[in-house]
């Protein structure tokens, strides 16, 4: 059995990735923080697509929970190596910098950037020992060009991009690849409050993307077919930014 972990796997892009990984034959460990109902729906879809999985509840913003829950899973399952890690969990707390509360900065950095470090570090040693692994980090257009009102979000995603490029060089010789995908406007819970009408004039494809379109690219990078691709950031934005 092949094992994959998807953080923030209960809904949206995380759910689409989990389903696609199931179709690739992976046992999918679905991380979630609070919405157990939606997490169970994702698990049901994984099973409907011919594989199996389990739920692993922990807050990616908490080093202590990561160590206890994910670290505990790794310790209890020494023969079950997580060979694919999708760092997908993330939050936004938008505001102009001059009006941004300190705790909104800290929450976004912990959830989006610190989680990359602590989650990845927990599973990386097994990948390196096995001489095979795929790490894909879901970043954002905001982390590439920056967006006003998203100083915290842009900083967190840009940080993941830089860290991914560095880590890719550290582990390449051990058969572990590290890549990012940078979605633009994708139809998820995070964008449901945004009216797509004005954006149709600036997005060359004149529409928001689908979570499944992101999952397709993520799962290519998570496959053996992408064995010579590492340290890259793949844009998924309908031509909005290249």
N, C-alpha and C positions, 0 to 999 in steps of 0.2 A: 504494500500500500504506500502511495506517495502522499505526503502531507503538505498542506499549504495553510497559511494563516493570513486572514484578511482583517485588518483593524477597521472599525466602523463599518462592519459588514451587514448591518441589519436592514439598511435601506439604500435607495439611490444607486450611486456608482458602486458602492461596496457590495450591494446585493447582486448587481449585474456581473461584477467580477467573480463573485462566489459561484454563481450559476455557470459561468463560462469555465471556471476551473473544474467544476464537477464534470462538465462535458469532456474535459481533458483527462479525466480519471483520477483527480485528486480528492483525497479526504480533506474536507474544508473545515478548518477551525474558525468559527465566526465570532469575532470579538464584538461586544456591544457594551454600552454603559448603563442605559436606563430602560430602553424600550424592548422589553422581553417579548412582547407580542409580535412585533415586527421581526425580531431576530428569529423567532420560531417559524415565521412565514418564509424567511430566507432559507432556513434549514429544510423546510418542507420542499422548497423548490430545488435545492441541492439533491434531495433524495429522488424527486421526480425526474431529475436529469441523470439518473443512473449511478449516483455515487452516494456517499454518506458523509457525515460530519458531526460536529458538536458545537455547543455554545460555550464561550469562555468570557465571563463577565469581568471586566476591569476597566478602570478609568485610565486612558492613556496619558492623562495629564499628571498622574500620580506615580512617581518612581516606586513608592512602597507597594502599590497595588500591582504594578507590573512585575516587581520582584516576587511578590507573594503568589500571584495567580499564574502568570506566564512562566516565571521562573520555577514555580512549583510543578507545572505541567511538564516542563522540560526535564526536571529532576525525576519525576515519577515515570517518565516514558523514555528511558535512555535508548531504546531500540527504535523509536519513532522520530526520525529526523525531519524537522520542518525544512524542506528544501526550497519552498517558495514563500516569500514574505511580501505582502502588499501593504505598505503603510498608507492607508487611505483616510483614517479618521482625521477630522479637522473641524474647526469652528471659525466663525467670523463674528467680530464685534466692531462694526464700522463706526467711525466718527472722525472728525477733523482732529489732527494731532493736538492742537491747542485746547481742545475740549475733551480729550480722551482721558478717562479716569485711569489711574495707575493699574487698577485690578483688571481692566479690559486689556491693557497691554500684556500684563503678566499671564492672564488666562490663555490668550491666543498663542503666546510664545511657548508656554508649557504644553499646550495641547498639540500644536502643529510642529514645533521644532524639537523640544525636549523629548517628546514621545519617539521621534525618529531615532534618537540616540539610545534611549533606554530599551525600547522594543528590539531594535536591530542588534544591539550588543548582546541581548539575552539569547538570540538564536544563531548568532554569527559563528560562534566557536564550532558548533556542530556542522555547519555548512563547510567551514574551512577544513575540518577534520575529514569530512567525506569527499572533499575536493569537488563539490558541486553545490551551486546555490543560485537562486534568482531573487534579487531584491528590486522591487519596483515601487517608487514613491510617487504618490499623486500630489503634484504641486499645483500651480495655477499660472495663468497669464499674468496675474498680479505680481508674482514673484519674478517675472522676467522684465516687464516694462513699468511696474508700479502703477497703482491707481489711486487717485485722490480719495481720501476718506478711508483708506486701507493701509495706513502706515504700519500698523501692527501685523496685519495679515500678509502684506507684501514682504515685510521683513522676515516673517517666519518661513514663508515659502522660498524666498531667495536664499535663506540660510540652509534649507534642506537641499536646494540645488547645489550650492557650494560644497556641502558636506558629502553629497552623493558623488560628485566628481572626484573628491579626495579619496573617499572610501573605495571607489572603483579601482583606483590605482594601487591601493594597498592589497586588495584581495584577488586581483585579476589572475595572477599566476596560480592561484588555488582553485580556479574554475568557477569562481563566484562573480556574477555580473551585477552591476548596480546602475539602474537607469531611472529616469523620471518621465512622467507624462504630465503635460501642462494643459489641462482643459480650459477652454474659454467659457462661453455661456452654455451650460448644459441643463436640461430640464430635470431638476432635482428639488428636494425640499429647500435647499439653500437658495434657489433662484425663483421659487414659486411666487414670491411677492413682487417680482420684477415683471413689468409689462414688456413683452418682447417686441411690440409694434415699432417703437422708435429705433430699435437696434437692427431691424431688417434693412435699413438703408446703409448701415456701416459694416454689416457682416456680408461678405461677398456671396455666401450661400443663402443669405436672407432667411435664416432660421436659427433657432437654438439647437444644439446637438442633443443626441439621446445618450442615456447612460450606457446602453449596449455598444454604442460606437466607441466610447472610451474603453470599455471592457475588452473589446476586440484587440485594441493596440496593447493594452496592459498584458493581456494573456499571450500575445505574440512575444513580448519581451520576457515573459515568464516561461517560455517554451525553450526546448533544445534548439529550435530553429534560429534563435537569436544568440547563439553561443559566441559570436564575434562582435556583439554590440554591447558596449559598456561605457559608462560615463556620459551618456547622451540624455538630452531633453527633447522629447517628441511633442510637438505642438498639435493640439486637437481643438481647433477653434474656427473651422469653416473659412479660413483665409483672413480672419480678422487681424492677425499679427503674424508675421513670418520672420 
